[in-house]
Amino acid sequence: LSPMDWRALFDRRAGSTLWPYGSGVWSKKEWILPHIDDEHIVSMFEGNSNLFWADRFGKTLGINELWIKQCGLSHTASFKDLGMTVLVSQVNHMRKTGAQKIAAVGCASTGDTSAALAAYCAAADIPCIVILPRGKITTAQLLQPIANGAIVLNVDTDFDGCMKLIQEIVAEVPIYLANSLNSLRVEGQKTAAVEILQQFDWQVPDWCVVPSGNLGNIYAFWKGFNMAYELGLVDKVPRMAVAQAHNANPLYRAFHKGFDHFEPMKAEKTVASAIQIGDPVSISRAIYALNKSNGYVEEATEEEIMDISARADLTGMFTCPHTGVGLAAVEKMRQKDVIKADDRVIVISTAHGLKFTSSKVAYHENQLKDIVSKHANQPINVPEKASALMDALRTRIKL
């Protein structure tokens, strides 16, 4: 097809009810798994997520066009659905056709991957195994795979330890590995980049900022943009940026050494728990994408993450802490003039804020250790008297 034909095809399918093309992922089927039978596809019409113009908040950062790609507005409330629909569809196809013996699908996770895998496996009636670091994910994230019937194994280790365990297991038994080492995940996630281009009428943004831990997502977004460029749908690729939490920032450290040497680290606890990873499996692909796009890497401390999340929420958003990492990175990059005032900037919101309410509650109750909650907003307790309500209101607004 010509570039214009590809554009027209993707635009025509977007948001339709035609199976499976109404999915934001499967609307690009020819770019993902062109030969899979439609009846083997496992989809919940993921993708097609909102691209939110954060006009008011962007102006506080000195940026005229700040946009939030709300990938958390998906079936399991994170961007992981985009890759999991492709991976589970391929597993379903292999099981249905007898191409490969697969007893179950398994993953190590910091929360969102396990939620997505469990949901899609449940939809396909495929056994699911998830290995989680005990006490290091939110209650909502833990509940999702439990509710979807997965075999949940809580292990006294961190994500990197869980990853090593699942790799040992899949080497011994016919369990299919679903972590981002698997290129099928990337194929699904790259469609969000194409979706962004569609939402901008095929105009390319200047920056795409991605909060990242295991680093598969930065490569996936770059691959989607680059594929559109190589096939002639657009005339350039945006500059890519990785945002990392200071407590789990091995790529940031390597970037400021010119990528000459990468050293894994022991990730420390961070409110951005889904990217609390010190030994990312997709490090090589991330560095490749950053080098190809003249990219950048920035970090955010715990206080910076929570404060900017609160500031963003005050303009109408409800950010997860990982999106907070991305926003904090953007603020620093603007202060350093890496990002210009007139640049069109996209921040990838990887999950819904409702999956991470505990950190927000702790922030507004001033309960986060070593963090001063500058923008805390606590309820005002008043007796059942109109006069008491009026007195309370006068402390906050002019009446």
C-alpha positions in Angstrom: 0.0 0.0 0.0 1.0 3.6 -0.5 1.5 5.9 2.5 -1.8 7.6 1.9 -3.5 4.2 1.6 -2.1 3.1 5.0 -3.3 6.3 6.5 -6.8 5.9 5.1 -7.0 2.3 6.2 -6.0 3.0 9.8 -8.2 6.1 10.0 -11.2 4.1 8.6 -10.9 1.4 11.2 -10.3 3.6 14.2 -13.0 3.1 16.8 -15.2 0.9 14.6 -17.1 -2.2 15.8 -15.8 -4.5 13.1 -13.9 -7.4 14.6 -11.0 -7.2 15.3 -10.3 -3.9 13.7 -12.1 -1.7 16.3 -9.2 -2.4 18.6 -6.6 0.3 18.6 -4.0 -2.5 18.3 -5.7 -4.7 15.7 -6.7 -1.8 13.5 -3.0 -2.1 12.5 -3.1 -5.9 12.1 -1.0 -5.8 9.0 1.8 -4.2 10.9 1.6 -6.7 13.8 0.6 -10.3 13.1 -0.8 -10.2 9.5 -1.3 -13.9 9.2 -3.1 -14.8 12.4 -6.7 -16.0 12.0 -9.2 -13.4 13.2 -11.0 -16.1 15.4 -7.8 -16.7 17.3 -7.4 -13.1 18.3 -8.0 -12.3 22.0 -9.0 -8.6 22.2 -11.0 -6.4 24.5 -10.8 -3.5 22.0 -7.9 -2.0 23.8 -6.2 1.1 22.7 -7.9 4.1 21.1 -7.0 6.0 24.4 -7.5 9.7 24.9 -4.8 12.2 24.0 -5.4 14.9 26.6 -4.2 18.4 26.0 -2.9 19.5 29.4 -3.3 23.2 28.4 -3.5 24.7 31.9 -0.8 22.6 33.5 1.5 22.9 30.5 1.5 26.7 30.8 2.7 26.3 34.4 5.7 24.5 33.0 6.3 27.0 30.2 5.1 24.7 27.5 2.5 25.7 25.0 1.6 22.1 23.9 1.8 19.5 26.6 -0.3 16.4 25.8 -0.9 13.3 27.9 -1.5 10.0 26.1 -3.7 8.3 28.6 -2.8 4.7 28.0 -4.2 3.8 31.4 -7.7 4.2 30.0 -7.7 0.6 28.9 -9.3 -2.7 29.9 -6.9 -3.4 32.9 -6.1 0.3 33.4 -2.5 0.2 32.0 -0.7 0.3 28.6 0.3 -3.3 29.1 -2.9 -4.4 27.5 -1.5 -3.2 24.1 1.2 -5.8 24.1 -0.7 -8.5 25.9 -3.5 -8.8 23.4 -0.9 -9.7 20.7 1.1 -12.1 22.9 -2.0 -14.0 24.2 -3.5 -14.0 20.7 -0.4 -15.7 19.3 -0.4 -18.2 22.2 -4.0 -18.9 21.6 -3.3 -19.5 17.9 -0.4 -21.9 18.7 -2.6 -23.8 21.2 -5.5 -24.0 18.8 -3.4 -25.2 15.8 -1.2 -27.5 17.9 1.9 -25.7 16.7 3.4 -25.8 20.1 2.6 -27.4 23.5 1.9 -24.7 26.0 0.6 -25.6 29.4 0.3 -22.0 30.7 1.6 -18.5 30.2 3.7 -16.9 32.9 5.4 -13.6 33.8 7.3 -11.8 36.5 5.7 -8.4 37.3 5.6 -5.2 39.3 1.9 -5.3 39.0 0.5 -4.0 35.6 1.9 -6.8 33.5 0.4 -9.5 35.7 -3.0 -7.7 35.6 -3.0 -7.6 31.8 -1.8 -11.1 31.3 -4.3 -12.6 33.8 -7.2 -10.8 32.1 -6.3 -11.8 28.5 -5.6 -15.4 29.6 -8.9 -15.5 31.3 -10.7 -14.3 28.2 -9.0 -17.1 26.2 -9.3 -19.8 28.9 -5.5 -20.2 29.1 -3.9 -21.0 32.5 -1.9 -18.0 33.8 1.0 -17.9 36.3 2.3 -14.6 37.8 5.3 -14.1 40.1 5.1 -11.0 42.2 7.5 -9.3 44.7 5.6 -9.7 47.9 4.6 -6.3 49.5 6.0 -4.3 46.6 2.8 -3.8 44.5 -0.5 -2.0 45.3 -3.5 -3.8 46.5 -5.4 -3.0 43.3 -2.6 -4.5 41.2 -2.5 -7.7 43.3 -6.3 -8.0 43.2 -6.6 -8.0 39.4 -4.8 -11.3 38.7 -6.4 -12.9 41.7 -9.9 -11.9 40.4 -9.1 -13.2 36.9 -8.2 -16.6 38.3 -4.4 -16.5 37.8 -2.0 -18.6 39.9 -0.4 -15.9 42.0 3.0 -16.6 43.6 4.2 -13.9 46.1 8.0 -14.1 46.5 10.2 -12.4 49.1 12.4 -10.7 46.5 12.3 -7.7 44.1 11.2 -7.7 40.5 14.7 -8.6 39.2 14.6 -11.7 41.5 11.2 -12.6 40.2 12.4 -12.3 36.6 15.3 -14.6 37.2 12.9 -17.2 38.7 10.5 -17.1 35.8 13.3 -17.5 33.4 14.5 -20.6 35.2 11.0 -22.1 35.3 10.2 -21.6 31.5 13.5 -23.3 30.7 12.3 -26.5 32.3 8.6 -26.7 31.6 6.2 -25.7 28.7 5.2 -22.3 30.2 5.3 -19.5 27.7 7.2 -16.4 28.9 5.1 -13.2 28.7 7.6 -10.6 29.8 8.9 -7.7 27.6 11.8 -9.9 26.5 9.1 -11.3 24.2 9.0 -9.2 21.0 5.2 -9.8 20.6 4.7 -7.3 23.4 6.6 -4.7 21.6 4.5 -5.3 18.4 1.3 -4.4 20.3 2.8 -1.5 22.2 4.2 0.2 19.1 0.6 0.8 17.9 0.2 3.6 20.5 2.8 5.6 18.6 0.9 5.2 15.4 -2.3 6.1 17.2 -0.7 9.4 18.4 0.2 10.2 14.8 -3.4 9.6 13.8 -4.7 11.8 16.6 -2.5 14.6 15.4 -3.7 14.2 11.8 -0.3 12.5 11.0 1.7 15.4 12.3 4.8 14.4 14.3 5.3 15.7 17.9 8.7 17.1 18.9 9.1 14.9 22.0 7.7 11.7 23.3 8.5 11.2 27.0 8.1 7.7 28.4 8.3 6.7 32.1 10.2 3.4 32.0 11.7 0.7 34.2 12.3 -2.5 32.2 12.7 -0.2 29.1 10.7 -2.3 26.6 8.1 0.5 26.2 10.6 3.2 25.0 11.8 0.9 22.3 8.2 0.0 21.4 7.1 3.7 21.0 10.2 4.5 18.9 9.6 1.5 16.7 6.1 2.6 16.0 7.1 6.1 15.1 10.1 4.8 13.0 7.9 2.3 11.1 5.5 5.1 10.1 8.5 7.1 9.0 10.2 4.4 7.0 6.9 3.6 5.2 6.5 7.2 4.3 3.4 8.0 6.4 5.3 10.8 8.2 8.5 12.8 7.5 10.4 12.4 10.8 10.6 10.6 14.2 10.1 12.5 17.4 12.9 12.8 19.9 12.4 10.1 22.6 13.0 10.6 26.3 13.0 8.2 29.2 11.9 9.3 32.6 13.2 7.3 35.6 12.6 7.4 39.3 15.8 8.4 41.1 15.6 5.3 43.2 15.7 3.1 40.1 17.6 5.0 37.5 20.3 2.8 35.9 19.6 4.1 32.4 19.9 7.7 33.7 23.3 7.0 35.2 24.5 5.4 31.9 23.2 8.2 29.8 25.2 10.8 31.7 28.3 8.6 31.1 27.6 8.7 27.4 26.2 5.2 27.4 29.8 4.0 27.4 29.1 1.7 30.3 25.9 0.3 31.9 25.8 -1.0 35.4 22.7 -2.7 36.9 21.7 -1.4 40.4 19.7 -2.6 43.3 16.5 -0.6 42.9 15.3 1.1 46.1 11.7 1.6 47.0 9.8 4.2 45.0 6.2 5.3 44.8 6.5 4.6 41.1 6.5 0.9 41.9 5.9 -0.4 38.4 9.3 1.0 37.3 11.2 -0.1 40.4 13.6 -2.1 38.3 17.4 -2.0 38.6 18.4 -4.5 35.9 16.2 -3.8 32.9 16.0 -6.6 30.3 15.5 -4.2 27.4 18.5 -2.0 28.1 20.2 -2.6 24.7 17.0 -1.8 22.7 16.4 1.3 24.8 19.8 2.7 24.2 19.4 1.9 20.5 16.1 3.9 20.3 17.6 6.8 22.2 20.6 7.0 20.0 18.5 6.8 16.8 16.2 9.6 18.0 18.7 11.9 19.6 17.0 11.1 22.8 17.4 12.1 26.4 17.1 10.6 29.9 15.9 12.4 33.0 15.1 11.4 36.6 12.8 12.4 39.4 13.1 12.1 43.2 10.2 10.8 45.3 9.3 14.3 46.4 9.4 15.6 42.8 7.1 12.8 41.7 4.5 13.3 44.3 4.5 17.1 44.2 4.1 17.4 40.4 1.5 14.7 40.5 -0.5 16.8 43.0 0.0 19.9 40.9 -1.2 18.1 37.8 -4.2 16.8 39.7 -5.1 20.4 40.7 -5.6 21.1 37.0 -8.1 18.3 36.5 -5.9 15.2 36.0 -5.6 12.1 38.2 -2.1 11.0 37.6 -0.4 7.7 38.6 3.0 8.2 40.1 4.7 6.9 36.9 3.0 9.7 34.9 4.4 12.0 37.7 7.9 10.7 36.9 7.3 11.7 33.3 5.9 15.2 34.2 8.8 15.8 36.5 11.2 14.9 33.8 9.5 17.3 31.4 9.7 20.1 33.9 13.4 19.6 34.4 14.0 19.3 30.6 12.1 22.6 30.1 14.2 24.3 32.8 17.4 23.1 31.1 16.0 24.4 27.8 16.2 20.8 26.3 12.5 21.2 25.6 11.6 24.5 24.1 8.4 26.5 24.9 6.9 25.8 21.5 7.7 22.1 21.3 4.8 19.7 21.1 5.4 17.3 24.0 3.7 14.0 24.6 3.9 12.3 28.0 2.9 8.7 28.1 0.6 8.0 31.0 1.2 4.3 31.5 -1.5 3.5 34.1 -4.6 4.9 35.7 -4.2 6.9 38.9 -6.9 4.8 40.6 -4.5 1.8 40.7 -2.2 3.9 43.0 -4.5 5.6 45.4 -2.5 4.6 48.5 0.4 7.0 47.6 -2.0 9.8 47.0 -3.8 9.3 50.3 -0.5 9.2 52.1 0.6 12.4 50.4 -2.6 14.4 51.3 -2.4 13.1 54.8 1.3 14.1 55.1 2.3 10.5 55.8 5.1 10.0 53.2 8.5 9.6 54.8 11.0 12.4 54.1 8.4 14.2 51.9 6.9 17.6 52.6 3.4 17.5 51.0 3.4 21.1 49.7 0.0 20.7 47.9 -1.8 18.5 50.4 -5.6 19.0 50.5 -7.3 17.5 53.5 -11.0 17.3 54.2 -12.3 19.8 56.8 -14.3 18.1 59.5 -17.3 20.2 60.6 -20.4 19.7 62.8 -23.9 19.4 61.3 -24.5 23.2 61.4 -24.8 25.5 58.4 -22.9 28.2 60.2 -20.0 25.8 60.8 -20.0 25.0 57.1 -19.9 28.6 56.2 -17.1 29.3 58.6 -15.1 26.4 57.1 -15.7 27.7 53.6 -14.5 31.2 54.5 -11.1 29.7 55.4 -10.7 28.5 51.8 -12.6 30.9 49.5 -13.9 34.5 49.5 -17.6 34.6 50.1 
